[in-house]
Amino acid sequence: MTGPRRKFSPEEKARLVLEILKEEKTVSQLAAEEGIHTNVLNRWKLEAVQNLSQLFVDDRKGITKMKQDYEQQIDELYGEVGRLTTQLSWLKKKSGL
């Protein structure tokens, strides 16, 4: 029976994938040293290689759009608060409170 599952931080995964890519040790050797199954290391390597191109993507446009959407939502919410405040004061005035 094995113990609880080990959790690896992104830094640990990156370090191990870099070790694999250096090719100084085989995946089997590294797996034995670290106590990790070779399939896990191969999966991390595949994921890293597939997502490598995204490191060089300029995501500032996405962040700018997200910021604009956020600011628009804030403006809409402030407008709604203003309308509700006006309606509440009008209702209080009409009801005599």
N, C-alpha and C positions, 0 to 999 in steps of 0.2 A: 504494500500500500504506500503510495507516495504522499508527501506532505502537501501543504497548500501551494497553489500555483505561484510561481515567481512572476513579478511584474517588472518590466524593464522600462526605464525612462527613455525618451526619445534620444537622449545623449548616448546612453548605453547602446541602443540599437545602431545609432550612427557609427559609433566606434567599432562595433563588431562588423558592420557592413564594410567599413573602410579596411578593416583587416582582411576581409574576404577579397576585396578588390585589389589589394596590394599583391595578392597571390604568393605571399611568403609562406603561408601555411594552407593546407587543404581545408575545405569546409569541414571534413570529418575530424581533422586534428583540432580545429578551433571549437567544434561542437563538444568534443571530449574534454577539452580544457575548461570550457565554460559551463559544462553540464546542461547543454541545450540540444534538443534534437536537430539533426541536420535539415529536416524539412522546414523547421521554423527559420533557421538561418537562410535557407534558400528562398523562402517566401519574403523575408525582409530584404534580401538582395534584389529580388525581382521587383518588389514594390519601389525600392530606392531608384533602381535603374529606370523604371517606367515613369517615375515622377521627377526625374532629374531635370527635364526641360522646364518645369514650372519654377525652378529656382531663378530663372532668368526672365520671367514674365514681369512686365511693369504693371503692377496692380494699382497704381495710383488712380487710374481712371475709375476703377471699381470702388475705391475708397471715396473718391470725390462724389460719385453718384450716391453712395450710401449716405454720405454726409448731407447732400442736398435733400434726399428723401427724408432724413431725420429732421432737418430744419423745417421742411414743409409740414411734416406731421406736427411738430411743436407749434407752428403758426396756426394750424387748423385747430389744435386743442385749445390754444389761448383764445381763439375766436369763439369756440364753443363755450368756454368758461364765461366769456363776456356776455354771450347771448343768454346763457342760463342765469347769470347774475341779474341781468336786466329783467328777465321774465320773473324771477323770484321777487325782486323789489316791486315790480308792477303788481304781482299777485298779492303781496303783503299790503300794498297801498289800497287795492280794490277791496280786500277782505276786511280792512280796518284793523289789522294787527299792528 
